């Protein structure tokens, strides 16, 4: 099962690739920049983790 931390790790890696692509001129902006750094991400992952308990 994929955990929220796994998803954030993947998005962080995509963000890093897009940052590079922006610096070398392949992208005009990084669409993942604000998503990975968003404060709301922590709230969402906490909500998912609290409902992801096995009985």
N, CA, C and O atoms as a GROMACS GRO file, in nm:
protein
  220
    1UNK      N    1   0.084  -0.118   0.000
    1UNK     CA    2   0.000   0.000   0.000
    1UNK      C    3   0.089   0.125   0.000
    1UNK      O    4   0.188   0.131   0.073
    2UNK      N    5   0.055   0.220  -0.081
    2UNK     CA    6   0.130   0.345  -0.088
    2UNK      C    7   0.093   0.435   0.030
    2UNK      O    8  -0.025   0.457   0.058
    3UNK      N    9   0.193   0.485   0.097
    3UNK     CA   10   0.174   0.575   0.210
    3UNK      C   11   0.182   0.720   0.162
    3UNK      O   12   0.243   0.747   0.058
    4UNK      N   13   0.123   0.813   0.237
    4UNK     CA   14   0.132   0.954   0.199
    4UNK      C   15   0.277   1.001   0.187
    4UNK      O   16   0.308   1.085   0.102
    5UNK      N   17   0.366   0.949   0.270
    5UNK     CA   18   0.506   0.990   0.262
    5UNK      C   19   0.569   0.942   0.131
    5UNK      O   20   0.658   1.009   0.077
    6UNK      N   21   0.524   0.826   0.079
    6UNK     CA   22   0.573   0.779  -0.050
    6UNK      C   23   0.532   0.874  -0.162
    6UNK      O   24   0.612   0.907  -0.250
    7UNK      N   25   0.408   0.919  -0.157
    7UNK     CA   26   0.358   1.012  -0.258
    7UNK      C   27   0.435   1.143  -0.252
    7UNK      O   28   0.471   1.199  -0.356
    8UNK      N   29   0.459   1.193  -0.131
    8UNK     CA   30   0.534   1.319  -0.119
    8UNK      C   31   0.676   1.302  -0.170
    8UNK      O   32   0.731   1.393  -0.232
    9UNK      N   33   0.736   1.186  -0.146
    9UNK     CA   34   0.872   1.160  -0.195
    9UNK      C   35   0.875   1.164  -0.348
    9UNK      O   36   0.964   1.224  -0.408
   10UNK      N   37   0.777   1.101  -0.411
   10UNK     CA   38   0.770   1.100  -0.558
   10UNK      C   39   0.749   1.242  -0.611
   10UNK      O   40   0.814   1.283  -0.707
   11UNK      N   41   0.657   1.316  -0.549
   11UNK     CA   42   0.633   1.454  -0.593
   11UNK      C   43   0.757   1.541  -0.573
   11UNK      O   44   0.784   1.630  -0.654
   12UNK      N   45   0.831   1.516  -0.467
   12UNK     CA   46   0.955   1.591  -0.443
   12UNK      C   47   1.056   1.563  -0.553
   12UNK      O   48   1.124   1.654  -0.600
   13UNK      N   49   1.067   1.437  -0.595
   13UNK     CA   50   1.160   1.402  -0.703
   13UNK      C   51   1.119   1.468  -0.834
   13UNK      O   52   1.204   1.516  -0.909
   14UNK      N   53   0.988   1.469  -0.863
   14UNK     CA   54   0.939   1.536  -0.984
   14UNK      C   55   0.968   1.686  -0.975
   14UNK      O   56   1.008   1.747  -1.074
   15UNK      N   57   0.949   1.744  -0.857
   15UNK     CA   58   0.978   1.886  -0.835
   15UNK      C   59   1.124   1.916  -0.865
   15UNK      O   60   1.155   2.016  -0.930
   16UNK      N   61   1.214   1.831  -0.820
   16UNK     CA   62   1.358   1.850  -0.844
   16UNK      C   63   1.387   1.845  -0.994
   16UNK      O   64   1.464   1.927  -1.045
   17UNK      N   65   1.326   1.750  -1.064
   17UNK     CA   66   1.346   1.741  -1.209
   17UNK      C   67   1.294   1.866  -1.280
   17UNK      O   68   1.358   1.917  -1.372
   18UNK      N   69   1.178   1.913  -1.238
   18UNK     CA   70   1.120   2.033  -1.299
   18UNK      C   71   1.203   2.157  -1.269
   18UNK      O   72   1.212   2.247  -1.352
   19UNK      N   73   1.262   2.164  -1.150
   19UNK     CA   74   1.352   2.276  -1.118
   19UNK      C   75   1.469   2.279  -1.214
   19UNK      O   76   1.507   2.384  -1.265
   20UNK      N   77   1.527   2.162  -1.238
   20UNK     CA   78   1.639   2.153  -1.332
   20UNK      C   79   1.594   2.195  -1.472
   20UNK      O   80   1.661   2.273  -1.539
   21UNK      N   81   1.478   2.142  -1.515
   21UNK     CA   82   1.428   2.174  -1.648
   21UNK      C   83   1.399   2.324  -1.662
   21UNK      O   84   1.416   2.380  -1.770
   22UNK      N   85   1.357   2.387  -1.554
   22UNK     CA   86   1.333   2.531  -1.556
   22UNK      C   87   1.465   2.607  -1.571
   22UNK      O   88   1.475   2.702  -1.648
   23UNK      N   89   1.566   2.563  -1.497
   23UNK     CA   90   1.697   2.631  -1.504
   23UNK      C   91   1.761   2.620  -1.641
   23UNK      O   92   1.825   2.715  -1.687
   24UNK      N   93   1.745   2.506  -1.709
   24UNK     CA   94   1.809   2.490  -1.840
   24UNK      C   95   1.719   2.535  -1.955
   24UNK      O   96   1.758   2.525  -2.071
   25UNK      N   97   1.599   2.584  -1.923
   25UNK     CA   98   1.513   2.641  -2.024
   25UNK      C   99   1.415   2.546  -2.090
   25UNK      O  100   1.351   2.583  -2.189
   26UNK      N  101   1.400   2.426  -2.039
   26UNK     CA  102   1.304   2.332  -2.097
   26UNK      C  103   1.161   2.359  -2.050
   26UNK      O  104   1.065   2.327  -2.121
   27UNK      N  105   1.147   2.418  -1.932
   27UNK     CA  106   1.016   2.458  -1.879
   27UNK      C  107   1.020   2.607  -1.847
   27UNK      O  108   1.124   2.660  -1.808
   28UNK      N  109   0.907   2.673  -1.862
   28UNK     CA  110   0.902   2.815  -1.827
   28UNK      C  111   0.878   2.834  -1.678
   28UNK      O  112   0.918   2.936  -1.621
   29UNK      N  113   0.814   2.737  -1.613
   29UNK     CA  114   0.793   2.742  -1.468
   29UNK      C  115   0.775   2.600  -1.416
   29UNK      O  116   0.748   2.507  -1.491
   30UNK      N  117   0.791   2.585  -1.285
   30UNK     CA  118   0.780   2.455  -1.221
   30UNK      C  119   0.640   2.441  -1.160
   30UNK      O  120   0.610   2.505  -1.060
   31UNK      N  121   0.554   2.357  -1.219
   31UNK     CA  122   0.418   2.343  -1.167
   31UNK      C  123   0.412   2.270  -1.033
   31UNK      O  124   0.308   2.274  -0.966
   32UNK      N  125   0.519   2.204  -0.993
   32UNK     CA  126   0.519   2.128  -0.868
   32UNK      C  127   0.580   2.205  -0.752
   32UNK      O  128   0.576   2.158  -0.638
   33UNK      N  129   0.635   2.322  -0.778
   33UNK     CA  130   0.706   2.399  -0.677
   33UNK      C  131   0.622   2.426  -0.553
   33UNK      O  132   0.664   2.395  -0.442
   34UNK      N  133   0.506   2.483  -0.570
   34UNK     CA  134   0.422   2.518  -0.456
   34UNK      C  135   0.354   2.396  -0.396
   34UNK      O  136   0.324   2.395  -0.276
   35UNK      N  137   0.330   2.294  -0.475
   35UNK     CA  138   0.262   2.175  -0.424
   35UNK      C  139   0.347   2.102  -0.320
   35UNK      O  140   0.296   2.066  -0.214
   36UNK      N  141   0.472   2.081  -0.349
   36UNK     CA  142   0.559   2.007  -0.258
   36UNK      C  143   0.585   2.085  -0.130
   36UNK      O  144   0.596   2.027  -0.023
   37UNK      N  145   0.596   2.217  -0.142
   37UNK     CA  146   0.626   2.300  -0.026
   37UNK      C  147   0.502   2.345   0.051
   37UNK      O  148   0.514   2.412   0.153
   38UNK      N  149   0.384   2.310   0.004
   38UNK     CA  150   0.260   2.359   0.064
   38UNK      C  151   0.243   2.311   0.207
   38UNK      O  152   0.264   2.194   0.238
   39UNK      N  153   0.204   2.403   0.293
   39UNK     CA  154   0.177   2.370   0.433
   39UNK      C  155   0.056   2.278   0.444
   39UNK      O  156   0.047   2.196   0.536
   40UNK      N  157  -0.039   2.292   0.350
   40UNK     CA  158  -0.158   2.208   0.353
   40UNK      C  159  -0.124   2.061   0.338
   40UNK      O  160  -0.199   1.975   0.385
   41UNK      N  161  -0.013   2.030   0.271
   41UNK     CA  162   0.026   1.890   0.249
   41UNK      C  163   0.037   1.817   0.382
   41UNK      O  164  -0.008   1.703   0.393
   42UNK      N  165   0.095   1.881   0.483
   42UNK     CA  166   0.112   1.817   0.613
   42UNK      C  167  -0.023   1.785   0.676
   42UNK      O  168  -0.039   1.680   0.738
   43UNK      N  169  -0.120   1.874   0.662
   43UNK     CA  170  -0.254   1.850   0.716
   43UNK      C  171  -0.320   1.732   0.647
   43UNK      O  172  -0.381   1.648   0.712
   44UNK      N  173  -0.307   1.725   0.515
   44UNK     CA  174  -0.368   1.616   0.439
   44UNK      C  175  -0.306   1.483   0.478
   44UNK      O  176  -0.378   1.386   0.498
   45UNK      N  177  -0.175   1.477   0.488
   45UNK     CA  178  -0.110   1.350   0.521
   45UNK      C  179  -0.144   1.307   0.662
   45UNK      O  180  -0.158   1.187   0.688
   46UNK      N  181  -0.158   1.400   0.755
   46UNK     CA  182  -0.196   1.364   0.891
   46UNK      C  183  -0.337   1.307   0.893
   46UNK      O  184  -0.364   1.211   0.964
   47UNK      N  185  -0.429   1.366   0.815
   47UNK     CA  186  -0.566   1.316   0.807
   47UNK      C  187  -0.569   1.175   0.749
   47UNK      O  188  -0.640   1.088   0.801
   48UNK      N  189  -0.493   1.151   0.644
   48UNK     CA  190  -0.490   1.020   0.581
   48UNK      C  191  -0.430   0.917   0.677
   48UNK      O  192  -0.483   0.807   0.690
   49UNK      N  193  -0.321   0.953   0.742
   49UNK     CA  194  -0.256   0.860   0.834
   49UNK      C  195  -0.347   0.825   0.951
   49UNK      O  196  -0.345   0.711   0.998
   50UNK      N  197  -0.426   0.919   0.999
   50UNK     CA  198  -0.513   0.891   1.112
   50UNK      C  199  -0.630   0.801   1.073
   50UNK      O  200  -0.684   0.731   1.158
   51UNK      N  201  -0.670   0.801   0.946
   51UNK     CA  202  -0.779   0.714   0.901
   51UNK      C  203  -0.728   0.583   0.844
   51UNK      O  204  -0.808   0.498   0.806
   52UNK      N  205  -0.598   0.566   0.835
   52UNK     CA  206  -0.537   0.449   0.776
   52UNK      C  207  -0.501   0.344   0.880
   52UNK      O  208  -0.400   0.275   0.864
   53UNK      N  209  -0.578   0.330   0.983
   53UNK     CA  210  -0.547   0.232   1.087
   53UNK      C  211  -0.609   0.098   1.053
   53UNK      O  212  -0.718   0.092   0.996
   54UNK      N  213  -0.540  -0.007   1.089
   54UNK     CA  214  -0.589  -0.143   1.065
   54UNK      C  215  -0.651  -0.196   1.193
   54UNK      O  216  -0.588  -0.191   1.299
   55UNK      N  217  -0.773  -0.245   1.184
   55UNK     CA  218  -0.842  -0.297   1.302
   55UNK      C  219  -0.824  -0.446   1.313
   55UNK      O  220  -0.875  -0.508   1.406
   0.00000   0.00000   0.00000
